[in-house]
Amino acid sequence: MDPSPNSHPILSYVLSRLPSIMTGSPRLSSPHDLEQPPPPPSPSPRAPSGPAEFELVERMPGLRHPSVLRSLTRAVADITCARDALRHLGPRRDHELVDSARAFLLSHSHGNLVGLDIEEKVVESQEVVRLDEEHEAYGVLLREAEEKLERVYRMAMHGRDVAEGGGKRREDEGSGGVDEEVVRLLKQAEEGRVVEQVRLADRQLLHLPEPLGRIRGLLVLDVSRNQLQAVPDAIGGLQHLEQLRLASNVLVSLPDSIGLLSNLKVLDVSGNKLRSLPDSISRCRSLVELDASCNVLAYLPTGIGYELVNLQKLWVHLNKLRSLPSSICEMRSLRILDVHFNELRGLPSSFGKLVALESLNLSSNFSDMRDLPASFGDLVGLRELDLSNNQIHALPDCFGRLERLERLCLDQNPLVVPPMEVVAKGVGAVREYMDKRLQAEEERRKSAAVAAESPKASSPIAWLSRSVSSLSTWVSDVTGPEKAAEDDKFLEQEL
């Protein structure tokens, strides 16, 4: 649960100077601890350690100001409480399980369910939903504390002293306004002139004006690398929009109206603070590329794969995904899937349905990713595969069926099957080794099947029973059913 230096450089910098926090705080014994957090420890004045910290301090010299560090330390105290609360709750349940619990409770509230076991399941479902809501509530505390750190960071970047209260952002910080080009484009649209592209990247915009949603002929909207905290609902009016680029802003959510963009082909929301994607995104059925990397996504919409059947490229790396929804296996057009640097504990059992998949990056899910499903060998189109930095002990025997695989990375795994000397020889040797294991396993199964039948074939009683049955059939054909029945009784008595 500790923040990554890549996504939270300031927070990591401060926590590295507070060892008592990094080594873990005692678990909360009661909710009262949240309301009365302990006083924050004093930060160590030691110099930066490692190239990443030197680069950070060089890029943000205001961080070394005493008042900045004091304010950062106070914010860290809030983060400590939130992290302790999360540890006390335990791991968060899968999004699909939570969705199922909510759907079950809804059906029960409408009186659609009856039975003896219903009440017990109601209690279990309520517990699942309650824990999820508590995780979300404590997650909000954590995010608010992180946002406080970022306000301090912006003040430091502007070379200002930070007040004891933590530094509230001034209204004049950055340009943040709608510049002249925005006004000009809106005026053109109002005059009936065709506006197909609006490119406003790197303008320090704090908000998008609602009238942008009235530019009916707009095909491309690029507002990347600004300071946008929200996207207006009016964006749903851009019915002809094909590309929407919102990368590198400070968005925490997307509007449900995004599902109205039925012609959208490219959506880039990478580098924000998105905690989830709206379920309505599944209605963007024309999507070909979706980049939601570098956010804090804990799950993807449950039904996302059932609707986005045209999606070819999906990037969701550098998030906090613990699982992929089973519906993702229905994305039959998917060619590129990147989910590295998440918390995946495995893949859906039907993952092999993604027969068009050519490039798959599952690296750096660390201790969570331990094995691959048996259907993995059905990915017949796979050419590139990265499984590095996981805890995979053995590849499935079906791995040998990946005949088109050209690039394979298995570094930093405790592999036993195949052995490392085989891995060192390259992807061809790995595929050949696994193929031999698969053939050997099939031979063992055949031998086991034959062995299971052999005792029956060699048993005298079984042989005599088959002989009696054959004789009965022959007698029945010659003498008729009545005579055959009498002979059967005689043979049975003799036996």
Salt bridges, closest charged atoms under 4 A:
ASP2 OD1 - ARG83 NH2 2.04
GLU53 OE1 - ARG17 NH2 3.26
ASP84 OD1 - ARG87 NH1 3.07
ASP94 OD1 - ARG345 NH2 2.50
ASP99 OD2 - HIS95 NE2 3.18
GLU119 OE2 - HIS108 NE2 3.50
GLU127 OE2 - ARG130 NH2 2.65
ASP132 OD1 - ARG92 NE 2.85
ASP132 OD2 - ARG102 NH2 3.40
GLU133 OE2 - ARG102 NH1 3.89
GLU134 OE2 - ARG130 NH1 2.39
GLU136 OE1 - ARG92 NH2 3.24
GLU136 OE2 - ARG143 NH2 2.99
GLU136 OE2 - ARG275 NE 3.84
GLU146 OE1 - HIS8 NE2 3.62
GLU150 OE1 - LYS273 NZ 2.13
ASP161 OD1 - HIS65 NE2 2.92
GLU164 OE2 - ARG70 NH2 3.58
GLU164 OE1 - ARG74 NH1 3.43
ASP172 OD2 - ARG170 NH2 2.72
GLU173 OE2 - ARG154 NE 3.82
GLU173 OE1 - ARG160 NH1 3.78
ASP179 OD2 - ARG203 NH1 2.73
GLU181 OE2 - ARG184 NH2 3.76
GLU181 OE1 - ARG203 NH2 2.69
ASP202 OD2 - ARG225 NE 2.99
GLU289 OE2 - LYS313 NZ 3.72
GLU307 OE1 - ARG285 NE 2.70
GLU330 OE1 - ARG332 NH2 3.28
GLU330 OE2 - LYS353 NZ 3.29
ASP338 OD2 - HIS317 ND1 3.49
ASP338 OD1 - HIS340 ND1 2.60
GLU358 OE1 - ARG335 NH1 3.78
ASP378 OD1 - ARG401 NH2 3.04
GLU384 OE2 - ARG407 NH1 3.72
ASP397 OD1 - ARG437 NE 2.95
GLU406 OE2 - ARG383 NH1 3.13
GLU432 OE2 - LYS436 NZ 3.60
GLU441 OE1 - ARG444 NH2 2.66
GLU441 OE2 - ARG445 NE 3.40
